[in-house]
Amino acid sequence: MSLRFEISKTGGPARKGKLATPHGEIETPVFMPVGTAATVKGVSQDLLEQLGVQILLGNTYHLYLRPGIDQVRQLGGLHCFMSWPRAILTDSGGFQVFSLSDLRKLTEDGVTFRSHLDGSSHFLSPETAIEAQIGLGADIIMAFDECTEYPAEASRVRDSMEMTLRWAARSKKYFHEHKHEVSWNLDGATAVHARRDKSAVPSNAEHRSAGRVGAPAPTCSQENTQALFGIVQGGMDHALRKESAERTIEIGFDGYAIGGLSVGEPRSLTREIVESTIEHLPKDRPRYLMGVGTPEEIVEYSNLGIDMMDCVLPTRAARHGLLFTSEGKISIKQARYAGDQNPLDPSCSCQVCVRYSRAYLRHLYASNEVLAQVLNTIHNLSYYLDTMRRVRHSI
Ligand SMILES: [Zn+2]
């Protein structure tokens, strides 16, 4: 195993633990902000470090199309390219191919699709998706799967699940044959620090401690390779979810994700499927619930025993002026905030809430200022990260 996972405390089904990756340790349960195109939109990497982000999610589909996997690989991998010393997880690209691209053609072999950027034709398969993720060099990478749509006929859900299982086996085979080709196994991780040392002398203790986190984790004594997670599918069918979990575990992965949820089904059903799927996952491996959720949901799923989650919601909502606070959601565009001198969230100690008023944030948003997106994103990410800190503390 290239990933060490230790559970230090449990509270009912909830688990508090530590995940040691080649690029630092992650406290779980953890929320992973989405950095689609090698950036969490609107927020620089030094700020993400200050906010306490321990792991970012990158989207293989977007990076594959632009700037291209070979380009990133030649620049030392994703950590080095974007100067992010901490952990990264990449998805397999499958979900985005299914949701963003045109003219898909799906076969047993893989999926042919046209780029949403320029219409060019591409092919992703279990092998090419893992090859791309080895090229990007994230600490945790994902097997190539098919996210079954909702609703779907029973036979369609089974066929899709069966193909995901065959793709899982092919993903694992390719990974084991090629995992030593990861760029930071050569010099990527050190290159981040070399550039940092030359360009910026840290000016305070926080920065110095942030810099150290980027060094390979001393607790990660195994050889430094990436970790591969398998993905459980099976639609909204409890029996198929059980079967998918058992057969994915048989193939054997470093961690297990629950995919195919938050695809339009009612929330109560999502929760039911998560709860029943968790029962079939190994206790000693990290569990990753893909694509959730609201602040309430990330608390709820942590309490059910999920260790990792990601979602575009805090960052995307921020760019649309929708802010999560301890007093509920605030739509900062509303005229009622035009003269409101209160902080956005009186209980939040983020740099935005400490410094700026609702009136100012409302003005920035109404004026379409770039700073509106930056400040709104900083607050929403702080709110999510604080929520997870409280969850970990409560376990
Ligand atoms: Zn705040």
Boltz pocket constraint, residues with backbone or C-beta under 6 A from the ligand:
constraints:
  - pocket:
      binder: B
      contacts: [[A, 344], [A, 345], [A, 348], [A, 349], [A, 350], [A, 351], [A, 352], [A, 353], [A, 354], [A, 378], [A, 379], [A, 382], [A, 383]]
      max_distance: 6.0
